[in-house]
């Protein structure tokens, strides 16, 4: 098993020295870091602990000027080594790092008191009690280990505590979709672009096709090779530090907001609705009180994964906001992040409530949206309440389980209220259609969907909608569901009212044709005779649909019993028979005999022998 832990704590409290003592590797790689004696970029080192496996450490900078880099290191890690120097005690950046840990929801780790050789036992105890109390008030109740990296005192205790920590940490999911926030990128001669990051879930393999999102542009890349802990690998699972060599990309560095993810597994969006919780405030913590409320700024810095970027902030009620980034990022509902206002050093914990939310166009819509987000609904149900419906694939790509209160129709999930509204709309549509077209067989499925005025996110892009290519919009399944719910039958693909669709004013004309055909079953009226009676194609189609007349090609109209009557006459002929013999036996014209015999052929009652002869099929 592999684990990745992050350090946290005030500048110059011995985080890098501690990591080097544990691993034998210096995490400070930059020459500037050596000269200045502080960590500027993220450092990485690893070791193997019996009983725990491989443990890697992300060494973050403690200086206030590099807080963004610190957050980049903390973001992808599940636990923290919170470092406090025994000879200095709690400091300003200790508080800021603790606020970040709390905001990210990191709730496990170790409190490590360093430089214990520089103070006495009483002082160490005082520092330990104060630091542990502050961590506990932030929800981080963790064991305390005292060490001296210089003398080696306590390092074995720390290693045992690390083994216990990894034993109680939840096992990561190696089958989850990959999302690797990159914290470094560089070029290697002959190999091309390499990115590094902490893989918290999923498995990356050589040859994988992934989506690289960088500066808001998504492109397909291929994994050329992998390294983890300086060793080449064919695959790397969680939780691991990994270097990924990429193909299909120009050599050169990428932005720190670059992220590799499984194709189609996440929603690429620049707008998210989030729940906010104010964290931090040293004074409030010392009193055991909640943090002092600070007004949300119009602009702030969002830290998610290893990315840090400026965002526009729009409040949605008291506890929610809409964040708009200036580039797309891959999101799941439930993602954690940090919103930071550098002007007053305020920090908010961010939890994503919805990705790709609908626009707020009307007066008061922001407040109403905040009320919606405050409802005690599961995230998937909240999304359905906002959008009415969503494709199953869309929900999966946003990390959402099946809605609890939704209704699944085919591949789509719908909010019950949305379906109820559509059912009433369908009843009105069908009623209005029959009023305007009394003889119509009803509405086609396409006409029903058009009449429902489906919103853009439920329609295909080719139809002016927002649905991504490859996902079919709601179709026949939805029409059948709505028709069944409305008590309306679907006959030959048309939704209709069973009480409508009769002959109406054409009743008397059809009755006249029926009376004439009862006397001469094969003396079909001519087209101009039908027109004189007011029987056009619409009326004849209605007469056939209601079982009153049989309509053959070229507007030849007979009684429904005519084919059976014809078979009696044809069966008495010498077999096989000609068209002329059939016409004489039926006492009709060629205009009627030809389509009637073709109708009998289609039903399998008669069969052609050659180009001029037929026989009755027994």
SULHUCOR-V835575 format. One record per helix or strand of 2 or more residues. SS is the DSSP state (a for helix, b for strand). FROM is the first residue (numbers start at 1). LEN is the number of residues. If there is no record, write none. Layout:
ss->SS from->FROM len->LEN
ss->SS from->FROM len->LEN
//
This chain:
ss->b from->2 len->7
ss->a from->15 len->9
ss->a from->31 len->6
ss->b from->43 len->7
ss->b from->53 len->7
ss->a from->64 len->12
ss->b from->80 len->6
ss->a from->92 len->12
ss->b from->109 len->6
ss->a from->116 len->3
ss->a from->121 len->17
ss->b from->143 len->4
ss->a from->155 len->14
ss->b from->179 len->10
ss->b from->192 len->8
ss->b from->203 len->3
ss->b from->209 len->6
ss->b from->217 len->12
ss->b from->231 len->3
ss->b from->235 len->3
ss->b from->240 len->8
ss->b from->259 len->4
ss->b from->267 len->13
ss->a from->282 len->6
ss->b from->299 len->6
ss->b from->307 len->10
ss->b from->320 len->12
ss->b from->336 len->6
ss->b from->346 len->10
ss->a from->365 len->9
ss->a from->379 len->9
ss->b from->389 len->3
ss->a from->392 len->5
ss->b from->407 len->3
ss->b from->412 len->3
ss->a from->416 len->21
ss->b from->443 len->2
ss->a from->445 len->7
ss->a from->456 len->3
ss->a from->461 len->3
ss->a from->476 len->11
ss->b from->489 len->3
ss->b from->494 len->3
ss->a from->504 len->16
ss->a from->527 len->6
ss->a from->537 len->9
ss->b from->550 len->2
ss->a from->553 len->3
ss->b from->557 len->2
ss->a from->562 len->10
ss->b from->577 len->2
ss->a from->579 len->8
ss->a from->590 len->14
ss->b from->606 len->3
ss->b from->613 len->4
//
